[in-house]
Amino acid sequence: MTATLSAAAMPTFDPSTGERIADVPVAGPADVDGAVQAARRAAPGWARLDARERARLLKELAKRVRLASDALALADARNSGITLKVAKRDVGIGATRLEWMAEQSLELSGQAYPTAAGRLTYSVRAPFGVVAVIFPFNHPVMFALAKSAAPLAAGNTVVLKAPDQAPLAVLELAKIANEVLPAGVLTVVTGTGPVTGAALAGHPDVGKIAFTGSVRTGQAILEAAAPNIVPALLELGGKNAVVVFPDADLDLAVDGAVGGMNLGVCGQSCTSGSRLFLHADIREAFLERFLTKLAAVRVGRAIDEATEMGPLVSERQLAMVRSYVEGGRRDGARLIHGGDAPDDPALRGGWFIRPTVFDGVTPSMRIAQDEIFGPVLSVFTWRDEGEMLAAVNGLRLGLTASVWSRSLRAHDVAREIEAGYVYVNQHGGTALGVPFGGWKQSGIGVEHSRDTLYDFTRVKVVDARTA
């Protein structure tokens, strides 16, 4: 959906240069209602479609997406600031998850219940109808595909709100979807969160919401959905710990900690390892290797093939990250790397900041508490395991974490960490079909698994007297 009843529009930019690319419509409540009604009209036919045909269409969409991979990735890199390498990977991940969920949907079923003679009791899985999908700017194409996969495969129609800052690749994806899927099955609206997102989350004909984003926005979505008693699948913020034991393979752990900062999206990821807990015995050796490796990261324009870290998504995001850097200094943390713009004069028009590391951080500091959503890492030193675990678990967030050790003790520590996804001797990525979700304020429910597929259906029981 690109035409709107509202006359409002918003600009969208290239974060690498600060240049304005285009203006896109801001869908108001009437526009959102039109999209929801189109999805509602399409829902019965999509739900009644043979599961094999529905799966075939979704696989065909994934095929078309792969054919358009280069164009979609370039649009994502240019509009969101994620590196071209990451953008290309994202397209593949999104297509793969769509294909996988389509295959799993062929086994979606209810069950029969043992009852008395002359009675037949069984359950079926029925879709909700219209599902609202809302997600942020850090992985536009991947999120659009992966978050729509389970709702669509389960027989729901989807109204998808493209991210405010980076809608262009999602609009290109919508064109591809319109060539494959029946009208109204997947509809894209553009606009701001307070206008478009709020209208979608609070619409009375939306049956369920899938959202990825900040805790604050997740709370606002729950409030908007509450009058209609609409359930929501939420994947929210993270302030993720990287815990390194003295027996860890240091080279592996250093590579993992740098990779875990998610510099390909400039640290703008809810899974980023942003709290580094180093045992005192290996602290100096680790930091020496870590900072050397970090200094070698190539910062540049997102569309350049050689770039390893691009810009932050917006001027506002850059200002916010800089405010945290200044706040960390004021609170007494030691800035030991980055915190400033790169020296390259060719990058001065963009919203760049170098990878940033603070040492001497204490758990009470804001940089240790808040999800900054930028390339900022806080270093803690520990000796006592109990005290370390108390600090790791001392936040209201619990999305991911990683433990680095050659000992099986790592698995005991993983059990003690209050997070929904804990890595051992790695940080980042998820295997196909494995559930992903957060604890505490990091979310409700899990994504990307068979559990997710079932979560986008309702149980209906049929209880029949047969004699």
VEXKEMAR-647995 format. One record per residue (C-alpha): residue number from 0; residue in one letter; x, y, z. Coordinates in nm, 3 decimals, padded with zeros to 5 digits. Layout:
REM residues N
{atom NUM; 'a'; {X; Y; Z}}
...
REM end
This chain:
REM residues 467
{atom 0; 'm'; {00.000; 00.000; 00.000}}
{atom 1; 't'; {00.165; 00.325; -00.109}}
{atom 2; 'a'; {-00.127; 00.559; -00.183}}
{atom 3; 't'; {-00.291; 00.716; 00.122}}
{atom 4; 'l'; {-00.593; 00.923; 00.208}}
{atom 5; 's'; {-00.374; 01.133; 00.434}}
{atom 6; 'a'; {-00.173; 01.411; 00.272}}
{atom 7; 'a'; {00.104; 01.372; 00.529}}
{atom 8; 'a'; {00.447; 01.252; 00.420}}
{atom 9; 'm'; {00.786; 01.200; 00.584}}
{atom 10; 'p'; {01.138; 01.210; 00.442}}
{atom 11; 't'; {01.370; 00.912; 00.441}}
{atom 12; 'f'; {01.748; 00.943; 00.423}}
{atom 13; 'd'; {02.078; 00.778; 00.337}}
{atom 14; 'p'; {02.252; 00.759; 00.679}}
{atom 15; 's'; {02.594; 00.729; 00.513}}
{atom 16; 't'; {02.566; 01.074; 00.356}}
{atom 17; 'g'; {02.278; 01.247; 00.533}}
{atom 18; 'e'; {02.113; 01.298; 00.193}}
{atom 19; 'r'; {01.738; 01.286; 00.154}}
{atom 20; 'i'; {01.637; 00.995; -00.070}}
{atom 21; 'a'; {01.259; 01.026; -00.096}}
{atom 22; 'd'; {00.938; 01.113; 00.083}}
{atom 23; 'v'; {00.698; 00.835; 00.181}}
{atom 24; 'p'; {00.334; 00.858; 00.295}}
{atom 25; 'v'; {00.236; 00.869; 00.659}}
{atom 26; 'a'; {-00.062; 00.636; 00.676}}
{atom 27; 'g'; {-00.322; 00.786; 00.909}}
{atom 28; 'p'; {-00.603; 00.602; 01.091}}
{atom 29; 'a'; {-00.823; 00.596; 00.778}}
{atom 30; 'd'; {-00.540; 00.448; 00.573}}
{atom 31; 'v'; {-00.465; 00.187; 00.837}}
{atom 32; 'd'; {-00.834; 00.099; 00.852}}
{atom 33; 'g'; {-00.836; 00.053; 00.475}}
{atom 34; 'a'; {-00.538; -00.182; 00.494}}
{atom 35; 'v'; {-00.691; -00.381; 00.780}}
{atom 36; 'q'; {-01.025; -00.411; 00.600}}
{atom 37; 'a'; {-00.849; -00.536; 00.285}}
{atom 38; 'a'; {-00.669; -00.795; 00.497}}
{atom 39; 'r'; {-00.994; -00.886; 00.668}}
{atom 40; 'r'; {-01.167; -00.945; 00.334}}
{atom 41; 'a'; {-00.881; -01.164; 00.216}}
{atom 42; 'a'; {-00.856; -01.363; 00.540}}
{atom 43; 'p'; {-01.134; -01.624; 00.485}}
{atom 44; 'g'; {-01.009; -01.724; 00.141}}
{atom 45; 'w'; {-00.645; -01.744; 00.256}}
{atom 46; 'a'; {-00.743; -01.952; 00.560}}
{atom 47; 'r'; {-00.954; -02.193; 00.352}}
{atom 48; 'l'; {-00.681; -02.243; 00.095}}
{atom 49; 'd'; {-00.532; -02.591; 00.093}}
{atom 50; 'a'; {-00.226; -02.586; 00.318}}
{atom 51; 'r'; {-00.009; -02.721; 00.038}}
{atom 52; 'e'; {-00.115; -02.440; -00.194}}
{atom 53; 'r'; {-00.056; -02.181; 00.075}}
{atom 54; 'a'; {00.292; -02.326; 00.134}}
{atom 55; 'r'; {00.360; -02.328; -00.240}}
{atom 56; 'l'; {00.277; -01.958; -00.269}}
{atom 57; 'l'; {00.499; -01.869; 00.026}}
{atom 58; 'k'; {00.787; -02.068; -00.121}}
{atom 59; 'e'; {00.732; -01.892; -00.453}}
{atom 60; 'l'; {00.755; -01.559; -00.269}}
{atom 61; 'a'; {01.083; -01.670; -00.112}}
{atom 62; 'k'; {01.211; -01.767; -00.458}}
{atom 63; 'r'; {01.122; -01.426; -00.603}}
{atom 64; 'v'; {01.288; -01.255; -00.307}}
{atom 65; 'r'; {01.611; -01.446; -00.371}}
{atom 66; 'l'; {01.603; -01.341; -00.735}}
{atom 67; 'a'; {01.572; -00.977; -00.624}}
{atom 68; 's'; {01.832; -01.018; -00.347}}
{atom 69; 'd'; {02.088; -00.769; -00.480}}
{atom 70; 'a'; {01.834; -00.491; -00.529}}
{atom 71; 'l'; {01.668; -00.548; -00.193}}
{atom 72; 'a'; {02.002; -00.559; -00.011}}
{atom 73; 'l'; {02.123; -00.240; -00.180}}
{atom 74; 'a'; {01.801; -00.060; -00.083}}
{atom 75; 'd'; {01.837; -00.178; 00.276}}
{atom 76; 'a'; {02.202; -00.074; 00.300}}
{atom 77; 'r'; {02.138; 00.266; 00.148}}
{atom 78; 'n'; {01.830; 00.345; 00.357}}
{atom 79; 's'; {01.911; 00.184; 00.694}}
{atom 80; 'g'; {02.290; 00.206; 00.711}}
{atom 81; 'i'; {02.348; -00.165; 00.767}}
{atom 82; 't'; {02.643; -00.289; 00.566}}
{atom 83; 'l'; {02.583; -00.440; 00.224}}
{atom 84; 'k'; {02.727; -00.771; 00.348}}
{atom 85; 'v'; {02.478; -00.786; 00.634}}
{atom 86; 'a'; {02.192; -00.674; 00.409}}
{atom 87; 'k'; {02.261; -00.955; 00.162}}
{atom 88; 'r'; {02.279; -01.207; 00.446}}
{atom 89; 'd'; {01.950; -01.072; 00.584}}
{atom 90; 'v'; {01.764; -01.132; 00.257}}
{atom 91; 'g'; {01.880; -01.494; 00.258}}
{atom 92; 'i'; {01.785; -01.548; 00.621}}
{atom 93; 'g'; {01.440; -01.400; 00.569}}
{atom 94; 'a'; {01.374; -01.614; 00.262}}
{atom 95; 't'; {01.496; -01.928; 00.437}}
{atom 96; 'r'; {01.273; -01.869; 00.738}}
{atom 97; 'l'; {00.974; -01.812; 00.512}}
{atom 98; 'e'; {01.044; -02.140; 00.330}}
{atom 99; 'w'; {01.095; -02.331; 00.654}}
{atom 100; 'm'; {00.775; -02.203; 00.810}}
{atom 101; 'a'; {00.581; -02.290; 00.494}}
{atom 102; 'e'; {00.708; -02.647; 00.520}}
{atom 103; 'q'; {00.623; -02.673; 00.889}}
{atom 104; 's'; {00.269; -02.552; 00.826}}
{atom 105; 'l'; {00.189; -02.880; 00.648}}
{atom 106; 'e'; {00.201; -03.051; 00.988}}
{atom 107; 'l'; {-00.013; -02.795; 01.170}}
{atom 108; 's'; {-00.293; -02.992; 01.336}}
{atom 109; 'g'; {-00.522; -03.029; 01.634}}
{atom 110; 'q'; {-00.584; -03.350; 01.822}}
{atom 111; 'a'; {-00.854; -03.598; 01.919}}
{atom 112; 'y'; {-00.951; -03.656; 02.283}}
{atom 113; 'p'; {-01.059; -03.984; 02.442}}
{atom 114; 't'; {-01.423; -03.959; 02.546}}
{atom 115; 'a'; {-01.715; -04.193; 02.610}}
{atom 116; 'a'; {-01.873; -04.409; 02.341}}
{atom 117; 'g'; {-02.115; -04.216; 02.122}}
{atom 118; 'r'; {-01.913; -03.898; 02.147}}
{atom 119; 'l'; {-01.640; -03.745; 01.928}}
{atom 120; 't'; {-01.426; -03.464; 02.070}}
{atom 121; 'y'; {-01.141; -03.303; 01.880}}
{atom 122; 's'; {-00.959; -02.971; 01.841}}
{atom 123; 'v'; {-00.860; -02.775; 01.533}}
{atom 124; 'r'; {-00.614; -02.489; 01.491}}
{atom 125; 'a'; {-00.775; -02.177; 01.344}}
{atom 126; 'p'; {-00.600; -01.852; 01.241}}
{atom 127; 'f'; {-00.669; -01.523; 01.417}}
{atom 128; 'g'; {-00.759; -01.344; 01.094}}
{atom 129; 'v'; {-00.560; -01.020; 01.059}}
{atom 130; 'v'; {-00.216; -01.001; 01.222}}
{atom 131; 'a'; {-00.031; -00.669; 01.264}}
{atom 132; 'v'; {00.348; -00.695; 01.220}}
{atom 133; 'i'; {00.561; -00.403; 01.343}}
{atom 134; 'f'; {00.941; -00.399; 01.355}}
{atom 135; 'p'; {01.242; -00.163; 01.369}}
{atom 136; 'f'; {01.497; -00.035; 01.119}}
{atom 137; 'n'; {01.795; -00.259; 01.186}}
{atom 138; 'h'; {01.696; -00.556; 00.964}}
{atom 139; 'p'; {01.407; -00.434; 00.747}}
{atom 140; 'v'; {01.382; -00.708; 00.482}}
{atom 141; 'm'; {01.474; -00.993; 00.716}}
{atom 142; 'f'; {01.220; -00.885; 00.979}}
{atom 143; 'a'; {00.949; -00.828; 00.717}}
{atom 144; 'l'; {00.987; -01.185; 00.589}}
{atom 145; 'a'; {01.071; -01.370; 00.910}}
{atom 146; 'k'; {00.806; -01.204; 01.127}}
{atom 147; 's'; {00.535; -01.250; 00.863}}
{atom 148; 'a'; {00.628; -01.613; 00.797}}
{atom 149; 'a'; {00.445; -01.783; 01.085}}
{atom 150; 'p'; {00.126; -01.571; 01.064}}
{atom 151; 'l'; {00.098; -01.625; 00.688}}
{atom 152; 'a'; {00.181; -01.995; 00.703}}
{atom 153; 'a'; {-00.081; -02.044; 00.975}}
{atom 154; 'g'; {-00.349; -01.894; 00.750}}
{atom 155; 'n'; {-00.359; -01.535; 00.875}}
{atom 156; 't'; {-00.335; -01.225; 00.660}}
{atom 157; 'v'; {-00.079; -00.961; 00.756}}
{atom 158; 'v'; {-00.069; -00.583; 00.770}}
{atom 159; 'l'; {00.296; -00.492; 00.801}}
{atom 160; 'k'; {00.416; -00.152; 00.917}}
{atom 161; 'a'; {00.751; -00.064; 00.760}}
{atom 162; 'p'; {01.008; 00.100; 00.992}}
{atom 163; 'd'; {00.989; 00.480; 01.012}}
{atom 164; 'q'; {01.354; 00.540; 00.924}}
{atom 165; 'a'; {01.406; 00.270; 00.659}}
{atom 166; 'p'; {01.089; 00.179; 00.465}}
{atom 167; 'l'; {01.221; 00.168; 00.108}}
{atom 168; 'a'; {01.335; -00.195; 00.082}}
{atom 169; 'v'; {01.013; -00.310; 00.250}}
{atom 170; 'l'; {00.812; -00.123; -00.014}}
{atom 171; 'e'; {01.012; -00.304; -00.283}}
{atom 172; 'l'; {00.937; -00.631; -00.105}}
{atom 173; 'a'; {00.565; -00.543; -00.109}}
{atom 174; 'k'; {00.576; -00.514; -00.487}}
{atom 175; 'i'; {00.716; -00.865; -00.511}}
{atom 176; 'a'; {00.456; -01.000; -00.268}}
{atom 177; 'n'; {00.175; -00.840; -00.468}}
{atom 178; 'e'; {00.286; -01.039; -00.774}}
{atom 179; 'v'; {00.267; -01.371; -00.586}}
{atom 180; 'l'; {00.007; -01.358; -00.308}}
{atom 181; 'p'; {-00.367; -01.292; -00.340}}
{atom 182; 'a'; {-00.475; -00.931; -00.288}}
{atom 183; 'g'; {-00.492; -00.828; 00.076}}
{atom 184; 'v'; {-00.288; -01.122; 00.212}}
{atom 185; 'l'; {00.021; -00.908; 00.278}}
{atom 186; 't'; {-00.025; -00.531; 00.294}}
{atom 187; 'v'; {00.246; -00.276; 00.378}}
{atom 188; 'v'; {00.180; 00.065; 00.534}}
{atom 189; 't'; {00.437; 00.336; 00.597}}
{atom 190; 'g'; {00.440; 00.608; 00.858}}
{atom 191; 't'; {00.546; 00.695; 01.209}}
{atom 192; 'g'; {00.502; 00.490; 01.523}}
{atom 193; 'p'; {00.283; 00.740; 01.709}}
{atom 194; 'v'; {00.045; 00.775; 01.411}}
{atom 195; 't'; {00.057; 00.464; 01.194}}
{atom 196; 'g'; {00.184; 00.213; 01.446}}
{atom 197; 'a'; {-00.061; 00.324; 01.715}}
{atom 198; 'a'; {-00.356; 00.307; 01.474}}
{atom 199; 'l'; {-00.258; -00.045; 01.372}}
{atom 200; 'a'; {-00.194; -00.175; 01.725}}
{atom 201; 'g'; {-00.526; -00.035; 01.847}}
{atom 202; 'h'; {-00.741; -00.142; 01.552}}
{atom 203; 'p'; {-01.041; -00.350; 01.666}}
{atom 204; 'd'; {-01.017; -00.589; 01.368}}
{atom 205; 'v'; {-00.658; -00.691; 01.434}}
{atom 206; 'g'; {-00.653; -01.038; 01.590}}
{atom 207; 'k'; {-00.291; -01.052; 01.704}}
{atom 208; 'i'; {00.023; -00.836; 01.703}}
{atom 209; 'a'; {00.384; -00.933; 01.639}}
{atom 210; 'f'; {00.632; -00.664; 01.744}}
{atom 211; 't'; {01.008; -00.623; 01.770}}
{atom 212; 'g'; {01.149; -00.307; 01.924}}
{atom 213; 's'; {01.211; -00.122; 02.247}}
{atom 214; 'v'; {01.057; -00.199; 02.583}}
{atom 215; 'r'; {00.887; 00.141; 02.591}}
{atom 216; 't'; {00.722; 00.088; 02.252}}
{atom 217; 'g'; {00.625; -00.265; 02.349}}
{atom 218; 'q'; {00.448; -00.127; 02.655}}
{atom 219; 'a'; {00.268; 00.128; 02.436}}
{atom 220; 'i'; {00.154; -00.150; 02.202}}
{atom 221; 'l'; {00.016; -00.354; 02.492}}
{atom 222; 'e'; {-00.174; -00.047; 02.612}}
{atom 223; 'a'; {-00.317; 00.017; 02.264}}
{atom 224; 'a'; {-00.418; -00.349; 02.226}}
{atom 225; 'a'; {-00.564; -00.387; 02.576}}
{atom 226; 'p'; {-00.914; -00.243; 02.507}}
{atom 227; 'n'; {-00.960; -00.503; 02.232}}
{atom 228; 'i'; {-00.802; -00.787; 02.438}}
{atom 229; 'v'; {-00.558; -00.857; 02.154}}
{atom 230; 'p'; {-00.263; -01.088; 02.231}}
{atom 231; 'a'; {00.089; -00.988; 02.130}}
{atom 232; 'l'; {00.417; -01.161; 02.057}}
{atom 233; 'l'; {00.689; -00.920; 02.173}}
{atom 234; 'e'; {01.064; -00.935; 02.117}}
{atom 235; 'l'; {01.200; -00.638; 02.308}}
{atom 236; 'g'; {01.527; -00.489; 02.428}}
{atom 237; 'g'; {01.849; -00.650; 02.537}}
{atom 238; 'k'; {02.152; -00.552; 02.743}}
{atom 239; 'n'; {02.339; -00.871; 02.683}}
{atom 240; 'a'; {02.630; -01.006; 02.885}}
{atom 241; 'v'; {02.946; -01.165; 02.745}}
{atom 242; 'v'; {03.106; -01.361; 03.030}}
{atom 243; 'v'; {03.468; -01.470; 02.985}}
{atom 244; 'f'; {03.623; -01.725; 03.224}}
{atom 245; 'p'; {03.999; -01.757; 03.282}}
{atom 246; 'd'; {04.013; -02.092; 03.097}}
{atom 247; 'a'; {03.849; -01.954; 02.782}}
{atom 248; 'd'; {04.012; -01.976; 02.440}}
{atom 249; 'l'; {04.106; -01.607; 02.428}}
{atom 250; 'd'; {04.138; -01.576; 02.052}}
{atom 251; 'l'; {03.794; -01.737; 02.007}}
{atom 252; 'a'; {03.643; -01.521; 02.282}}
{atom 253; 'v'; {03.794; -01.198; 02.144}}
{atom 254; 'd'; {03.658; -01.274; 01.798}}
{atom 255; 'g'; {03.322; -01.357; 01.953}}
{atom 256; 'a'; {03.309; -01.038; 02.158}}
{atom 257; 'v'; {03.389; -00.821; 01.855}}
{atom 258; 'g'; {03.138; -01.010; 01.641}}
{atom 259; 'g'; {02.884; -00.993; 01.923}}
{atom 260; 'm'; {02.888; -00.613; 01.909}}
{atom 261; 'n'; {02.699; -00.647; 01.577}}
{atom 262; 'l'; {02.903; -00.373; 01.412}}
{atom 263; 'g'; {02.752; -00.462; 01.074}}
{atom 264; 'v'; {02.441; -00.286; 01.202}}
{atom 265; 'c'; {02.648; -00.032; 01.400}}
{atom 266; 'g'; {02.554; -00.205; 01.725}}
{atom 267; 'q'; {02.185; -00.137; 01.665}}
{atom 268; 's'; {02.067; -00.484; 01.758}}
{atom 269; 'c'; {01.878; -00.618; 02.057}}
{atom 270; 't'; {02.114; -00.920; 02.060}}
{atom 271; 's'; {02.436; -00.717; 02.079}}
{atom 272; 'g'; {02.682; -00.815; 02.349}}
{atom 273; 's'; {02.713; -00.478; 02.522}}
{atom 274; 'r'; {02.834; -00.582; 02.870}}
{atom 275; 'l'; {03.171; -00.760; 02.875}}
{atom 276; 'f'; {03.252; -00.944; 03.202}}
{atom 277; 'l'; {03.623; -01.034; 03.208}}
{atom 278; 'h'; {03.781; -01.247; 03.477}}
{atom 279; 'a'; {04.066; -01.055; 03.640}}
{atom 280; 'd'; {04.325; -01.320; 03.548}}
{atom 281; 'i'; {04.280; -01.271; 03.173}}
{atom 282; 'r'; {04.154; -00.914; 03.166}}
{atom 283; 'e'; {04.469; -00.739; 03.037}}
{atom 284; 'a'; {04.553; -01.001; 02.774}}
{atom 285; 'f'; {04.194; -01.002; 02.652}}
{atom 286; 'l'; {04.162; -00.624; 02.628}}
{atom 287; 'e'; {04.491; -00.588; 02.441}}
{atom 288; 'r'; {04.377; -00.829; 02.169}}
{atom 289; 'f'; {04.021; -00.698; 02.172}}
{atom 290; 'l'; {04.112; -00.331; 02.123}}
{atom 291; 't'; {04.363; -00.418; 01.850}}
{atom 292; 'k'; {04.097; -00.608; 01.661}}
{atom 293; 'l'; {03.839; -00.335; 01.714}}
{atom 294; 'a'; {04.075; -00.069; 01.581}}
{atom 295; 'a'; {04.105; -00.263; 01.255}}
{atom 296; 'v'; {03.729; -00.256; 01.184}}
{atom 297; 'r'; {03.668; -00.074; 00.854}}
{atom 298; 'v'; {03.413; 00.204; 00.903}}
{atom 299; 'g'; {03.261; 00.339; 00.583}}
{atom 300; 'r'; {02.958; 00.394; 00.365}}
{atom 301; 'a'; {02.710; 00.112; 00.402}}
{atom 302; 'i'; {02.687; 00.037; 00.029}}
{atom 303; 'd'; {03.064; -00.018; -00.006}}
{atom 304; 'e'; {03.154; -00.387; -00.024}}
{atom 305; 'a'; {03.460; -00.346; 00.202}}
{atom 306; 't'; {03.273; -00.170; 00.483}}
{atom 307; 'e'; {03.248; -00.364; 00.811}}
{atom 308; 'm'; {03.059; -00.097; 01.005}}
{atom 309; 'g'; {02.834; 00.171; 00.862}}
{atom 310; 'p'; {02.655; 00.467; 01.020}}
{atom 311; 'l'; {02.383; 00.489; 01.278}}
{atom 312; 'v'; {02.039; 00.505; 01.121}}
{atom 313; 's'; {01.962; 00.872; 01.189}}
{atom 314; 'e'; {02.095; 01.200; 01.318}}
{atom 315; 'r'; {01.869; 01.158; 01.620}}
{atom 316; 'q'; {02.015; 00.814; 01.694}}
{atom 317; 'l'; {02.367; 00.955; 01.667}}
{atom 318; 'a'; {02.282; 01.235; 01.912}}
{atom 319; 'm'; {02.136; 00.983; 02.155}}
{atom 320; 'v'; {02.444; 00.757; 02.142}}
{atom 321; 'r'; {02.673; 01.057; 02.189}}
{atom 322; 's'; {02.471; 01.159; 02.495}}
{atom 323; 'y'; {02.539; 00.817; 02.648}}
{atom 324; 'v'; {02.910; 00.854; 02.574}}
{atom 325; 'e'; {02.917; 01.187; 02.753}}
{atom 326; 'g'; {02.709; 01.043; 03.036}}
{atom 327; 'g'; {02.952; 00.755; 03.078}}
{atom 328; 'r'; {03.239; 01.000; 03.110}}
{atom 329; 'r'; {03.051; 01.209; 03.366}}
{atom 330; 'd'; {02.972; 00.899; 03.572}}
{atom 331; 'g'; {03.340; 00.811; 03.596}}
{atom 332; 'a'; {03.380; 00.533; 03.339}}
{atom 333; 'r'; {03.704; 00.539; 03.137}}
{atom 334; 'l'; {03.667; 00.575; 02.761}}
{atom 335; 'i'; {03.938; 00.344; 02.617}}
{atom 336; 'h'; {03.831; 00.332; 02.253}}
{atom 337; 'g'; {03.624; 00.537; 02.009}}
{atom 338; 'g'; {03.339; 00.760; 02.114}}
{atom 339; 'd'; {03.409; 01.001; 01.830}}
{atom 340; 'a'; {03.357; 01.026; 01.455}}
{atom 341; 'p'; {03.600; 00.857; 01.213}}
{atom 342; 'd'; {03.874; 01.075; 01.064}}
{atom 343; 'd'; {03.783; 01.008; 00.701}}
{atom 344; 'p'; {03.659; 01.340; 00.555}}
{atom 345; 'a'; {03.448; 01.146; 00.302}}
{atom 346; 'l'; {03.224; 01.033; 00.591}}
{atom 347; 'r'; {03.158; 01.373; 00.748}}
{atom 348; 'g'; {02.810; 01.408; 00.603}}
{atom 349; 'g'; {02.694; 01.077; 00.752}}
{atom 350; 'w'; {02.591; 00.971; 01.102}}
{atom 351; 'f'; {02.905; 00.785; 01.202}}
{atom 352; 'i'; {03.068; 00.701; 01.534}}
{atom 353; 'r'; {03.362; 00.471; 01.594}}
{atom 354; 'p'; {03.320; 00.153; 01.801}}
{atom 355; 't'; {03.318; 00.269; 02.162}}
{atom 356; 'v'; {03.448; 00.091; 02.473}}
{atom 357; 'f'; {03.426; 00.199; 02.837}}
{atom 358; 'd'; {03.629; 00.041; 03.117}}
{atom 359; 'g'; {03.582; 00.077; 03.492}}
{atom 360; 'v'; {03.205; 00.053; 03.454}}
{atom 361; 't'; {02.990; -00.018; 03.761}}
{atom 362; 'p'; {02.644; -00.179; 03.746}}
{atom 363; 's'; {02.467; 00.138; 03.862}}
{atom 364; 'm'; {02.587; 00.354; 03.572}}
{atom 365; 'r'; {02.335; 00.439; 03.297}}
{atom 366; 'i'; {02.565; 00.297; 03.030}}
{atom 367; 'a'; {02.548; -00.032; 03.223}}
{atom 368; 'q'; {02.171; -00.023; 03.265}}
{atom 369; 'd'; {02.017; 00.112; 02.944}}
{atom 370; 'e'; {02.000; -00.045; 02.601}}
{atom 371; 'i'; {02.194; 00.218; 02.406}}
{atom 372; 'f'; {02.130; 00.067; 02.061}}
{atom 373; 'g'; {02.467; 00.171; 01.928}}
{atom 374; 'p'; {02.827; 00.041; 01.916}}
{atom 375; 'v'; {02.897; 00.101; 02.286}}
{atom 376; 'l'; {03.046; -00.170; 02.509}}
{atom 377; 's'; {03.093; -00.163; 02.888}}
{atom 378; 'v'; {03.376; -00.365; 03.048}}
{atom 379; 'f'; {03.344; -00.518; 03.396}}
{atom 380; 't'; {03.613; -00.708; 03.587}}
{atom 381; 'w'; {03.522; -00.998; 03.817}}
{atom 382; 'r'; {03.669; -01.265; 04.044}}
{atom 383; 'd'; {03.375; -01.389; 04.247}}
{atom 384; 'e'; {03.133; -01.591; 04.034}}
{atom 385; 'g'; {02.833; -01.518; 04.255}}
{atom 386; 'e'; {02.890; -01.144; 04.240}}
{atom 387; 'm'; {02.937; -01.163; 03.863}}
{atom 388; 'l'; {02.610; -01.352; 03.816}}
{atom 389; 'a'; {02.429; -01.102; 04.039}}
{atom 390; 'a'; {02.553; -00.820; 03.813}}
{atom 391; 'v'; {02.468; -01.011; 03.494}}
{atom 392; 'n'; {02.115; -01.077; 03.620}}
{atom 393; 'g'; {02.068; -00.740; 03.787}}
{atom 394; 'l'; {01.868; -00.584; 03.504}}
{atom 395; 'r'; {01.502; -00.601; 03.405}}
{atom 396; 'l'; {01.611; -00.724; 03.062}}
{atom 397; 'g'; {01.700; -01.082; 02.973}}
{atom 398; 'l'; {01.732; -01.149; 02.601}}
{atom 399; 't'; {02.067; -01.315; 02.525}}
{atom 400; 'a'; {02.406; -01.379; 02.683}}
{atom 401; 's'; {02.720; -01.576; 02.609}}
{atom 402; 'v'; {02.960; -01.776; 02.829}}
{atom 403; 'w'; {03.317; -01.844; 02.722}}
{atom 404; 's'; {03.497; -02.135; 02.889}}
{atom 405; 'r'; {03.661; -02.468; 02.802}}
{atom 406; 's'; {03.492; -02.624; 03.106}}
{atom 407; 'l'; {03.152; -02.792; 03.127}}
{atom 408; 'r'; {03.095; -02.545; 03.409}}
{atom 409; 'a'; {02.988; -02.306; 03.133}}
{atom 410; 'h'; {02.661; -02.496; 03.105}}
{atom 411; 'd'; {02.589; -02.454; 03.476}}
{atom 412; 'v'; {02.651; -02.081; 03.443}}
{atom 413; 'a'; {02.425; -02.070; 03.138}}
{atom 414; 'r'; {02.147; -02.220; 03.351}}
{atom 415; 'e'; {02.194; -01.946; 03.611}}
{atom 416; 'i'; {02.178; -01.656; 03.364}}
{atom 417; 'e'; {01.831; -01.503; 03.339}}
{atom 418; 'a'; {01.798; -01.478; 02.962}}
{atom 419; 'g'; {01.597; -01.653; 02.696}}
{atom 420; 'y'; {01.889; -01.748; 02.470}}
{atom 421; 'v'; {02.237; -01.823; 02.607}}
{atom 422; 'y'; {02.534; -01.904; 02.384}}
{atom 423; 'v'; {02.838; -02.104; 02.492}}
{atom 424; 'n'; {03.166; -02.021; 02.315}}
{atom 425; 'q'; {02.984; -01.820; 02.050}}
{atom 426; 'h'; {02.763; -01.510; 02.040}}
{atom 427; 'g'; {02.498; -01.437; 01.780}}
{atom 428; 'g'; {02.281; -01.610; 01.525}}
{atom 429; 't'; {02.020; -01.880; 01.572}}
{atom 430; 'a'; {01.986; -02.223; 01.414}}
{atom 431; 'l'; {01.688; -02.275; 01.183}}
{atom 432; 'g'; {01.376; -02.370; 01.375}}
{atom 433; 'v'; {01.516; -02.292; 01.721}}
{atom 434; 'p'; {01.286; -02.077; 01.938}}
{atom 435; 'f'; {01.412; -01.727; 02.014}}
{atom 436; 'g'; {01.265; -01.498; 02.278}}
{atom 437; 'g'; {01.343; -01.301; 02.590}}
{atom 438; 'w'; {01.281; -01.326; 02.962}}
{atom 439; 'k'; {01.161; -01.050; 03.194}}
{atom 440; 'q'; {01.105; -00.723; 03.004}}
{atom 441; 's'; {01.280; -00.858; 02.697}}
{atom 442; 'g'; {00.962; -01.004; 02.560}}
{atom 443; 'i'; {00.666; -01.239; 02.554}}
{atom 444; 'g'; {00.667; -01.561; 02.351}}
{atom 445; 'v'; {00.919; -01.704; 02.104}}
{atom 446; 'e'; {00.986; -01.653; 01.734}}
{atom 447; 'h'; {01.110; -01.857; 01.436}}
{atom 448; 's'; {01.006; -02.203; 01.560}}
{atom 449; 'r'; {00.716; -02.448; 01.538}}
{atom 450; 'd'; {00.598; -02.300; 01.867}}
{atom 451; 't'; {00.560; -01.969; 01.684}}
{atom 452; 'l'; {00.352; -02.128; 01.412}}
{atom 453; 'y'; {00.109; -02.269; 01.668}}
{atom 454; 'd'; {00.112; -01.938; 01.853}}
{atom 455; 'f'; {-00.051; -01.773; 01.551}}
{atom 456; 't'; {-00.351; -02.004; 01.571}}
{atom 457; 'r'; {-00.641; -02.036; 01.815}}
{atom 458; 'v'; {-00.772; -02.365; 01.952}}
{atom 459; 'k'; {-01.127; -02.457; 01.863}}
{atom 460; 'v'; {-01.281; -02.769; 02.020}}
{atom 461; 'v'; {-01.558; -02.961; 01.849}}
{atom 462; 'd'; {-01.753; -03.187; 02.085}}
{atom 463; 'a'; {-02.010; -03.401; 01.904}}
{atom 464; 'r'; {-02.263; -03.662; 02.015}}
{atom 465; 't'; {-02.252; -03.936; 01.750}}
{atom 466; 'a'; {-02.515; -04.173; 01.889}}
REM end
